[in-house]
Amino acid sequence: MSTPDASSTNGTAIVVRPASAGDAGRLSLISNATFLETFAGQIAGEALMAHCATKHTPDFLAGLLANGAKAWLAELDDAPVGYALLTPPELDAAQQGDIELKKIYVLSRFHGGGLARDLLSAALAGAAGHRRLLLGVKADNARAIAFYEKHGFERIGTRRFDVGGKLYDDFVFARDLTLEPTI
């Protein structure tokens, strides 16, 4: 899948492709860059660094993929610019048949050009056969909340999320996968 519109540079399209454990280093780069870019100044620096040092390492991400997680990597001229990750659900709201959208990370330079939508489309296709797609979003991340609501997710609860030993509020969203897909 490629995105030749606003998500391109110098006529080169962004390509979204399935990722493997061999792409863990690329996923780690995007994880660290986007997490810091989004939350620096909102989450304590030491907590950010501790979170990245444990939850965004190539080994951690490769382990997720080796244990059944699915990912899609977005690349521009072979450079990673975003990704989406599906995992078995860890949220308390999970029910039989659910899957969790753990991440959609896109470098801010590529916001607004349809790349997050393309990654969500890939994740929805990868979630086929499940009943619901769940996700957690930091409660004050208005941009992400608006994106997910626009794409059929409904808020179903809240949770506390640990970032480097500090707790933050997340909203939990779900999208019914048994309905006709809309993206």
Secondary structure, DSSP 4 states (H G I P E B T S, - for coil): -EE-STT-BTTBPEEEEEE-GGGHHHHHHHHHHHHHHHHBTTB-HHHHHHHHHHHSSHHHHHHHHHTT-EEEEEEETTEEEEEEEEES--STT--TTEEEEEEEEE-GGGTTTTHHHHHHHHHHHHTTT-SEEEEEEETT-HHHHHHHHHTT-EEEEEEEEEETTEEEEEEEEEEESSSPP--
